[in-house]
């Protein structure tokens, strides 16, 4: 019986230890475990960022991280723009012939052209020579895949003198709804000894 108080004390101590360990298992994780979760979250975020970068590269956008990337992205953007404009251009080429009839004060422009597809084209013609330049006019016509465009200009008395002194005709062609870089410029020059206004 002398050992009874000692046994009761040990029993009470073991009960207290069991209760304490049960409560400890219910307590939240200490702060030291938090960095592991944060690292996992950061990994998840970086995976998402990589996915966004992959999507950005697939969609044609450019990611800029330093000066080299800025130059590279600018070059890529310029090449994409030029490629898109080249796809939009429809005029392939043209050649011009001009014949004047001073007695009737008329000038006839004949233009042979080629296009990638039928489209509306603005045609602007002008003459240039020793007596100055002369704007003949601007017209809009429907061009087929290939063909001949003709236009006749009636000239005033002063314009006939400029036309007879002209050395070249300039024709600018621009398909409607295409970039300015798609313009086609055609120049026809008159031979040095020709008395008649006729170029090809």
matplotlib code that plots the C-alpha trace (Angstrom):
import matplotlib.pyplot as plt

x = [0.0, 3.0, 3.3, -0.3, 0.3, 3.3, 1.1, -1.7, 0.8, 2.2, -1.4, -2.3, 0.8, 0.2, -3.4, -2.2, 0.4, -2.2, -4.5, -1.7, -0.7, -4.3, -4.6, -1.3, -2.6, -5.5, -3.4, -2.6, 0.7, 3.6, 4.8, 7.8, 5.4, 4.1, 7.1, 6.6, 3.0, 4.2, 6.8, 4.1, 1.9, 4.9, 5.5, 1.9, 2.0, 5.2, 3.6, 0.6, 3.0, 4.8, 1.5, 0.6, 4.0, 3.4, -0.1, 1.4, 4.0, 1.4, -0.8, 2.0, 2.7, 6.2, 7.4, 9.8, 12.3, 15.3, 16.6, 17.4, 13.8, 12.6, 14.6, 13.7, 10.0, 10.1, 11.7, 9.2, 6.3, 7.8, 8.2, 4.6, 3.3, 5.2, 4.0, 0.4, 0.7, 2.2, -0.7, -3.1, -1.4, -3.3, -1.5, 1.3, 2.4, 1.5, 2.9, 1.6, 1.4, 0.4, -0.7, -1.7, -3.8, -3.0, -5.5, -8.4, -6.6, -6.9, -4.5, -5.1, -3.7, -3.5, -2.5, -1.9, -2.1, -2.0, -3.6, -3.8, -7.6, -10.3, -10.5, -11.3, -8.2, -7.6, -5.6, -3.8, -2.0, 0.3, 2.8, 6.2, 8.5, 10.5, 7.3, 6.2, 4.1, 0.4, -2.0, -4.3, -6.7, -7.8, -10.2, -11.4, -11.9, -12.6, -9.5, -9.9, -7.0, -5.4, -6.5, -6.3, -7.4, -8.0, -8.8, -9.0, -8.2, -9.4, -6.9, -7.1, -5.0, -2.3, -2.3, -1.7, 1.6, 2.7, 1.7, 3.7, 6.7, 6.4, 9.1, 7.3, 4.0, 3.6, 0.8, 0.1, -2.1, -3.6, -6.1, -8.8, -8.6, -4.9, -1.9, -0.1, 3.0, 1.0, 1.0, 2.4, 4.1, 4.5, 6.7, 6.8, 9.4, 9.4, 12.3, 14.8, 14.2, 10.4, 8.3, 5.0, 3.8, 3.8, 5.4, 5.4]
y = [0.0, 2.2, 2.2, 3.2, 7.0, 6.4, 4.3, 6.9, 9.6, 7.6, 6.8, 10.5, 11.4, 8.9, 10.2, 13.7, 12.7, 10.9, 13.9, 16.3, 14.2, 13.9, 17.7, 18.2, 16.2, 18.6, 21.7, 23.5, 22.9, 25.1, 28.0, 26.0, 23.9, 27.0, 27.5, 24.1, 25.1, 28.4, 26.7, 24.4, 27.4, 29.2, 26.1, 26.1, 29.8, 29.3, 26.4, 28.7, 31.4, 28.9, 27.9, 31.6, 32.1, 29.1, 30.4, 33.8, 32.4, 30.3, 33.3, 35.3, 37.8, 38.4, 38.3, 41.1, 40.6, 42.7, 45.0, 42.1, 40.9, 44.4, 44.4, 40.8, 41.5, 44.7, 42.7, 39.9, 42.5, 44.2, 40.9, 39.8, 43.2, 43.0, 39.5, 40.5, 43.4, 41.2, 38.9, 41.9, 43.2, 42.2, 44.1, 42.2, 44.6, 46.8, 48.5, 51.8, 53.2, 56.8, 58.2, 61.9, 63.4, 67.1, 68.0, 66.7, 67.7, 64.1, 61.8, 58.1, 55.9, 52.2, 50.1, 46.3, 44.9, 41.7, 41.1, 38.2, 38.6, 40.9, 44.2, 47.9, 49.9, 53.7, 54.9, 58.3, 59.4, 62.4, 63.7, 65.3, 67.2, 70.4, 72.5, 71.2, 68.4, 67.8, 65.8, 64.0, 62.7, 60.0, 57.2, 54.1, 50.9, 47.2, 45.2, 41.5, 38.9, 40.4, 42.7, 46.2, 49.4, 52.4, 56.0, 59.1, 62.6, 65.8, 68.5, 72.3, 74.4, 75.0, 71.4, 70.3, 72.3, 70.6, 67.2, 67.7, 68.8, 65.9, 63.2, 60.7, 59.5, 58.3, 56.0, 55.1, 52.1, 51.3, 48.6, 49.7, 48.6, 47.5, 49.1, 52.1, 49.9, 47.9, 50.7, 50.0, 52.8, 52.6, 55.0, 55.1, 57.4, 58.9, 58.2, 61.1, 61.7, 61.1, 64.0, 62.3, 61.9, 58.2, 56.1, 52.4]
z = [0.0, 0.4, -3.4, -4.0, -4.0, -6.4, -8.7, -8.6, -9.5, -12.4, -13.6, -13.4, -15.3, -18.1, -18.5, -18.7, -21.3, -23.4, -23.3, -24.3, -27.3, -28.4, -28.3, -30.1, -33.0, -33.3, -33.3, -36.6, -38.3, -37.1, -39.2, -40.5, -42.7, -44.5, -46.8, -48.3, -49.2, -50.5, -52.6, -54.1, -54.8, -56.5, -58.6, -59.6, -60.5, -62.5, -64.4, -65.2, -66.3, -68.6, -70.0, -70.6, -72.3, -74.5, -75.4, -76.1, -78.4, -80.2, -80.7, -82.3, -79.4, -78.2, -74.6, -73.7, -70.9, -71.9, -74.7, -77.1, -76.8, -77.7, -80.9, -81.7, -81.1, -83.3, -86.1, -85.8, -85.9, -89.0, -90.8, -89.9, -91.1, -94.4, -95.0, -94.3, -96.7, -99.4, -99.1, -99.5, -102.6, -105.8, -108.6, -110.3, -113.0, -115.9, -119.0, -120.6, -124.1, -124.9, -128.3, -128.8, -131.6, -131.4, -134.2, -132.0, -128.8, -127.5, -125.7, -125.5, -122.7, -123.0, -120.0, -120.1, -116.6, -114.5, -111.1, -108.7, -108.5, -109.9, -108.0, -108.2, -109.1, -109.0, -112.1, -111.9, -115.1, -115.6, -118.2, -117.5, -119.7, -120.5, -120.4, -117.0, -115.7, -116.6, -114.5, -117.0, -114.4, -112.0, -112.7, -111.0, -113.0, -112.4, -113.3, -114.1, -113.7, -116.9, -119.5, -121.1, -119.6, -122.0, -121.3, -123.6, -122.3, -124.0, -123.6, -123.5, -125.9, -123.2, -122.2, -125.9, -125.8, -122.6, -123.9, -127.1, -125.0, -122.6, -122.4, -120.2, -118.9, -115.3, -114.2, -110.6, -109.9, -106.5, -105.7, -103.4, -99.8, -100.0, -98.2, -99.8, -100.3, -102.8, -105.4, -108.8, -110.7, -114.5, -116.5, -120.3, -122.0, -125.4, -127.7, -128.2, -131.9, -131.9, -133.2, -132.6, -129.0, -128.7, -125.9, -125.1]

ax = plt.figure().add_subplot(projection="3d")
ax.plot(x, y, z, "-o")
ax.set_aspect("equal")
plt.show()
